[in-house]
Each structure stands twice: as C-alpha cells, then as structure tokens.
Amino acid sequence: MSLRDELKGIVPQNYLCKLPSRFDVIGDIAIVSVPQGMETYNEDVARAIMERTQNIRTVLNKTSKIEGDRRIASLEIITGESTETIHREFGLAYRIDLKQSFFNGRLSFERKRVASLVRSGEDVLVPFAGVGPFAIPAAKNAANVFAVEMNGDACKYLSVNCKLNRVEKNIHVINADACNISNMIRAEFDRAIIPTPYGMDYFLESISTLVKPGGYIHFYTFKPKEDIYGLIQRYGNMGFEVLFHRRCGNVAPGISRWVFDLKK
Ligand SMILES: C[S@@+](CC[C@H](N)C(=O)[O-])C[C@H]1O[C@@H](n2cnc3c(N)ncnc32)[C@H](O)[C@@H]1O
C-alpha cells in the first residue's frame, strides 16, 4: 500500500494527489515533501511513514529544493528530536547532520560501482566530497584519497566518518574551495571522482590537469537525455576517451544526473 493509500480518508483528496509517492530514508530519518497548504496533516503523514517503515526515529519535511553552495534543503522536524543520524551503506557507516550537509541515499549503487573500479595504491582525488560517501569507499580499497569539501560542517563529519570506518590513514581531508585545488596540491592523480554540484561543469577542464595521462575521471553532471550524444562528442574533443556513461536518477522533470567514466 502506498503512502497516499494509507492516508486516504484522513487527508482530503485535493492534497493527497499532490503528496509525492516516495520519501527518502537516511539512517533512521525519513524525509518527505509535504505540499504547501497541507501542513495541518504533517503529523498524519509522519505517523503513516513510521507505521510502514521500521526503525524511523525522526520525520523531516523538506520545505525547499536543494540550494546554495552547500547543496542543502530547508528541513523541518515533524516528529523526533534530531537531524543527526548514522546511515549505513554496503558495510560502511556515515554520521551526518542533514541540516548541515548534503547526502543522497539514492546514489548508493553508483558509489559501489565506482568504488569497485578503484585499485589498491591509487592516488584518488575527490572534490565536493561531502561527508565522504565517495571518498571513504575508495580509501577502503586502500587508495590514497584527497577529499576536498568547502562546507566546514560536512568536513567535520567527513573526519568523524574516516575514523568510524577506520580509513583515517588513507584520507587527507581538505576544507577548501575545490576551485583552488591546483594551487594547493602539487600532485598527479590516478583517478578523480567528481560529484559535481549543479552548474559547475566548467570544473572538468581545470581538474583534468591534475589527472595523469591514462588516468580516470568519473564525472557527474545534470542534463536532459537529448544532450548526452553531444556531450560524448564534446568530451572526445577535449581529449578524453568516454569508457562508459549511465543515468543515475532523475533530479527534475526531464533532467537526470549522469555519470561519465572518462580516460585521459
Ligand atoms: C552534490 S554534493 C555531493 C556531496 C557528496 N559527494 C555526496 O555524494 O554525498 C556537493 C558538495 O560539494 C560541496 N561544494 C560545493 N561547492 C564547492 C566548492 N567550490 N568547493 C568544495 N566543495 C564544494 C558542497 O558543500 C556539497 O557538500
């Protein structure tokens, strides 16, 4: 039974049809977007979520889109006390405060796929690292990881998560603007994993100077399907071999997150 079905007879139909059929679960926190005007039913929505999903301690209402440099949405607590949780993914644990840092549980398969390509001893650069869900799996594969993140709160949790997953010796956490990496790090990397924020595609060109010839770049970008053929041509013209690409989920009507595995 869907969330909407469970709320039939409790929430009026004109609101119910606007309620998204899905909600996200990160650790023991559920995040739902209750449509504007339906706030009087927030607690009914939270109760329905907690009844159908085990181990939920907090339900948050997402009241804005993901926005700003830190890529976080406005979140209001409907039920529960804390926006901090521990999310577990493929044997790894991430402590996170969802009010302070970005986290997308829907990318777990993609993170596993990329981590499986990382070889022991590689030097790996992860700009836009967040609380570590791309950097920590790479470090777990015995790579030497440089994780760059501008949000100081996310960095704090990234350091905590390195210890939590016992990879602190393999990760250098750098709290800085990724656009300055080439001034800060004099190194050539075997691989860069780039979970690019929206609108920062220009970053690919500058970061590629830090990747060895023959090295790999996993580049994430937000695009409509019609742009993909042109992008493959463009990356080819930039000197990359496009080894693989896939869609990693919808972000807005007609716009998806895509990953491109590029060889320099
Ligand atoms: C789309 S999120 C990805 C976070 C993480 N990789 C994940 O998948 O959970 C983008 C991250 O980049 C950070 N960020 C945005 N602009 C940045 C910049 N110029 N330099 C470094 N980090 C930045 C944000 O704070 C945010 O944590």
The ligand as an SDF file (V2000), in Angstrom:
LIG
                    3D

 27 29  0  0  0  0  0  0  0  0999 V2000
   26.2430   17.3920   -4.7080 C   0  0  0  0  0  0  0  0  0  0  0  0
   27.0140   17.4990   -3.1010 S   0  0  0  0  0  0  0  0  0  0  0  0
   27.9300   15.9690   -3.1210 C   0  0  0  0  0  0  0  0  0  0  0  0
   28.4010   15.5580   -1.7560 C   0  0  0  0  0  0  0  0  0  0  0  0
   28.9240   14.1220   -1.6660 C   0  0  0  0  0  0  0  0  0  0  0  0
   29.9190   13.8300   -2.6520 N   0  0  0  0  0  0  0  0  0  0  0  0
   27.7980   13.1180   -1.7210 C   0  0  0  0  0  0  0  0  0  0  0  0
   27.6090   12.4650   -2.7500 O   0  0  0  0  0  0  0  0  0  0  0  0
   27.0880   12.9930   -0.7200 O   0  0  0  0  0  0  0  0  0  0  0  0
   28.1780   18.7000   -3.4190 C   0  0  0  0  0  0  0  0  0  0  0  0
   29.1170   19.0170   -2.2590 C   0  0  0  0  0  0  0  0  0  0  0  0
   30.0850   19.9390   -2.7490 O   0  0  0  0  0  0  0  0  0  0  0  0
   30.3140   20.9440   -1.7880 C   0  0  0  0  0  0  0  0  0  0  0  0
   30.7780   22.1010   -2.5530 N   0  0  0  0  0  0  0  0  0  0  0  0
   30.0420   22.9550   -3.3230 C   0  0  0  0  0  0  0  0  0  0  0  0
   30.8510   23.8570   -3.9290 N   0  0  0  0  0  0  0  0  0  0  0  0
   32.1200   23.5550   -3.5390 C   0  0  0  0  0  0  0  0  0  0  0  0
   33.3930   24.0970   -3.8420 C   0  0  0  0  0  0  0  0  0  0  0  0
   33.5260   25.1390   -4.6630 N   0  0  0  0  0  0  0  0  0  0  0  0
   34.4800   23.5100   -3.3070 N   0  0  0  0  0  0  0  0  0  0  0  0
   34.3770   22.4440   -2.4700 C   0  0  0  0  0  0  0  0  0  0  0  0
   33.1900   21.8850   -2.1330 N   0  0  0  0  0  0  0  0  0  0  0  0
   32.0850   22.4310   -2.6540 C   0  0  0  0  0  0  0  0  0  0  0  0
   29.0050   21.1280   -1.0610 C   0  0  0  0  0  0  0  0  0  0  0  0
   29.2090   21.6420    0.2280 O   0  0  0  0  0  0  0  0  0  0  0  0
   28.4610   19.6740   -1.0610 C   0  0  0  0  0  0  0  0  0  0  0  0
   28.8640   19.0010    0.0970 O   0  0  0  0  0  0  0  0  0  0  0  0
  1  2  1  0
  2  3  1  0
  2 10  1  0
  3  4  1  0
  4  5  1  0
  5  6  1  0
  5  7  1  0
  7  8  2  0
  7  9  1  0
 10 11  1  0
 11 12  1  0
 11 26  1  0
 12 13  1  0
 13 14  1  0
 13 24  1  0
 14 15  1  0
 14 23  1  0
 15 16  2  0
 16 17  1  0
 17 18  1  0
 17 23  2  0
 18 19  1  0
 18 20  2  0
 20 21  1  0
 21 22  2  0
 22 23  1  0
 24 25  1  0
 24 26  1  0
 26 27  1  0
M  CHG  2   2   1   9  -1
M  END
$$$$
